[in-house]
Amino acid sequence: MSEEKKKELEKTEKQNEQIEDMGQLDLSDNEKQYHIHLLSIIGEVEGHESLPNNSKTTKYEHVLPKLAVIEDSKDVDGLLILLNTVGGDVEAGLAIAEMIASLSKPTVSLVLGGGHSIGVPMAVSADYSFIVPSATMVIHPVRSNGMFIGVMQSYKNIEKIQDRITGFVSSHSRMSQERIEELMLDPTQLVKDVGTMLEGEEAVKEGLIDEVGGISQSLEKLYELIEKNRKNEG
């Protein structure tokens, strides 16, 4: 086997390991020779407690260090985030969203399937966001699991958590905090719950997501942001 084929085989094996272990991949074979890191946020976002082994999860203890590596790496030009998530732990989801928002590298997100609940802040945390026409996003109030003490302090605490989420989403999208709260408390749309489900076009019309598009549009936008970033640095 030639040296070139060996290197190609090693690269393929490394890529397969990245996908299998963490749902991540480095993209560098494009015409512009930009180095893009692909991060997928899928299933349920796992917080401080482990979810069952049969659940598809995104573990924040994997994602946060990786985002730090991306920021520190001279070899990464931009980040593409693919989302298909039902939501999950609020603290973990907000931590990921804040990390993405604070990256100096260009970032683009693409919602596929769904970007529900705490997936909403993660979707809007990128510099630019896309959603495919068939994808949906659910905005609903904060839920609490486990023991709940029925006192005013508990309600105020949940209200503060909710304000952190709506404040973040409004500051990283074109939606006002008031409109987000209005959709969040709509009692007419969801069965056995309050909130709103937005389909692709609706999410864009509401100003939650920037544009309807797929993988090609997302990559093109990321290339554009990388070029702009390089010009600013130069």
C-alpha positions in Angstrom: 0.0 0.0 0.0 1.3 3.4 -1.0 2.1 6.1 1.6 -0.7 8.3 0.2 -3.3 5.6 0.6 -2.1 4.8 4.1 -2.6 8.5 5.1 -6.0 8.5 3.5 -7.0 5.3 5.3 -5.8 6.7 8.7 -7.7 9.9 8.1 -10.9 8.0 7.3 -10.5 5.9 10.4 -9.9 8.9 12.6 -13.0 10.6 11.1 -15.1 7.5 11.8 -13.9 7.4 15.4 -14.8 11.1 15.9 -18.3 10.5 14.5 -18.8 7.3 16.6 -17.4 8.7 19.9 -18.6 12.3 19.9 -20.7 13.0 16.8 -18.0 15.5 15.7 -15.9 15.8 12.6 -13.3 18.0 10.9 -14.1 19.2 7.4 -11.2 20.4 5.3 -11.6 19.0 1.8 -13.5 22.0 0.5 -12.3 24.1 -2.5 -11.4 27.0 -0.2 -9.4 24.8 2.1 -11.0 26.1 5.2 -10.9 24.0 8.3 -14.4 23.6 9.6 -15.3 21.7 12.8 -18.7 20.0 12.7 -20.5 19.7 16.0 -23.8 17.8 16.3 -26.2 18.4 19.2 -28.6 15.5 19.2 -31.1 13.7 21.3 -31.3 15.0 24.9 -28.8 17.4 26.4 -27.4 15.6 29.5 -26.7 17.6 32.6 -25.3 16.6 36.0 -27.2 13.3 36.1 -26.6 10.5 33.6 -29.5 9.5 31.4 -30.3 5.9 30.6 -27.9 4.0 28.3 -30.6 3.6 25.6 -31.1 7.4 25.3 -29.4 9.4 22.5 -27.6 12.2 24.4 -25.3 15.1 24.0 -23.0 15.3 27.0 -22.0 18.9 28.0 -18.7 17.6 29.6 -17.7 16.6 26.1 -18.9 19.7 24.3 -17.5 22.4 26.6 -13.9 21.3 26.4 -14.2 20.8 22.7 -15.4 24.4 22.2 -12.5 25.6 24.2 -10.1 23.6 22.0 -11.8 25.1 18.9 -11.3 28.7 20.2 -7.7 28.0 21.0 -6.8 26.2 17.8 -5.1 28.0 15.0 -6.1 25.2 12.7 -9.9 25.7 13.0 -11.4 28.5 10.8 -15.1 28.1 11.8 -17.7 26.0 13.5 -20.8 24.4 12.0 -23.4 23.2 14.5 -26.1 20.6 13.5 -29.1 20.4 15.9 -31.7 17.8 16.2 -32.6 17.8 19.9 -35.6 17.5 22.2 -33.9 19.8 24.7 -32.8 18.6 28.1 -30.9 20.1 31.1 -31.3 23.9 31.3 -28.0 24.6 33.0 -26.0 22.4 30.5 -27.9 23.8 27.5 -27.3 27.4 28.5 -23.6 26.6 29.3 -23.2 25.3 25.7 -25.1 28.2 24.2 -23.0 30.8 26.1 -19.7 29.1 25.0 -20.8 29.1 21.4 -21.9 32.7 21.6 -18.5 33.8 23.1 -16.4 32.1 20.4 -14.3 34.5 18.3 -14.4 32.0 15.4 -17.3 32.3 12.9 -20.2 30.0 13.8 -23.3 28.8 11.9 -26.1 26.6 13.2 -28.5 24.4 11.3 -31.7 23.0 12.8 -32.6 19.6 11.4 -35.7 17.7 12.6 -36.1 19.7 15.8 -34.5 22.3 18.0 -36.8 22.2 21.0 -36.8 23.7 24.5 -33.2 24.4 25.6 -32.2 23.6 22.0 -33.6 27.1 21.1 -30.8 29.1 22.9 -28.2 26.7 21.3 -29.6 27.3 17.8 -29.6 31.1 18.1 -26.2 31.3 19.8 -24.3 31.0 16.5 -23.4 34.1 14.4 -26.0 33.0 11.8 -28.7 30.4 12.0 -30.5 28.2 9.5 -33.5 25.8 9.7 -34.7 23.3 7.1 -38.4 23.7 6.0 -39.6 20.5 7.8 -37.8 21.2 11.1 -39.7 22.5 14.2 -38.8 24.4 17.3 -40.8 24.3 20.5 -40.9 27.2 22.9 -42.4 26.3 26.3 -42.0 27.3 30.0 -39.3 25.9 32.2 -40.2 22.5 33.7 -38.9 21.1 37.0 -38.3 17.4 37.8 -38.1 15.8 41.3 -39.2 17.3 44.6 -40.9 20.7 44.3 -41.6 22.9 47.4 -44.8 24.7 46.9 -43.7 28.2 48.2 -43.3 31.6 46.5 -39.5 31.3 46.5 -39.8 28.2 44.2 -41.9 30.1 41.7 -39.6 33.1 41.7 -36.6 30.8 41.2 -38.2 29.2 38.1 -39.2 32.7 36.9 -35.5 33.8 37.1 -34.4 30.7 35.2 -37.0 31.4 32.5 -35.8 35.1 32.3 -32.2 33.9 31.7 -33.4 31.8 28.8 -35.7 34.4 27.2 -33.1 37.1 27.7 -30.4 35.1 26.0 -32.7 34.1 23.1 -33.9 37.7 22.5 -30.3 39.1 22.6 -29.1 36.5 20.0 -32.1 36.7 17.7 -34.6 39.3 16.2 -37.4 38.3 18.7 -38.3 40.5 21.6 -38.3 39.0 25.1 -42.0 39.9 25.3 -42.9 38.0 22.1 -40.9 34.9 23.3 -42.8 34.9 26.6 -46.1 35.3 24.7 -45.4 32.2 22.5 -44.1 30.4 25.6 -47.4 30.7 27.4 -49.8 30.0 24.5 -52.3 27.4 25.8 -53.9 26.6 22.4 -51.1 24.7 20.5 -49.6 21.9 22.5 -51.5 18.9 23.8 -51.2 18.6 27.7 -48.8 21.6 27.7 -48.5 25.4 27.1 -46.2 26.8 24.5 -45.7 27.1 20.7 -44.3 24.9 17.9 -42.8 26.9 15.1 -42.1 25.2 11.7 -39.1 26.3 9.5 -40.7 29.3 7.8 -42.6 30.4 10.9 -39.3 30.4 13.0 -37.8 32.8 10.4 -40.9 35.0 10.1 -40.9 35.3 13.9 -37.2 36.4 13.9 -36.0 33.4 15.9 -33.9 31.9 13.1 -32.1 33.9 10.4 -32.9 31.9 7.3 -34.5 28.8 5.8 -31.8 26.6 4.3 -29.9 23.4 4.4 -26.3 22.1 4.6 -25.1 23.8 1.4 -26.4 27.2 2.4 -25.0 26.8 5.9 -21.5 26.0 4.6 -21.6 28.9 2.1 -22.6 31.3 4.9 -19.8 29.9 7.1 -17.2 30.4 4.3 -18.5 34.0 3.9 -18.1 34.7 7.6 -14.6 33.2 7.6 -13.5 35.4 4.7 -15.0 38.4 6.4 -13.2 37.4 9.7 -9.9 37.0 7.9 -10.2 40.5 6.2 -10.9 42.1 9.6 -7.9 40.3 11.1 -5.7 41.4 8.2 
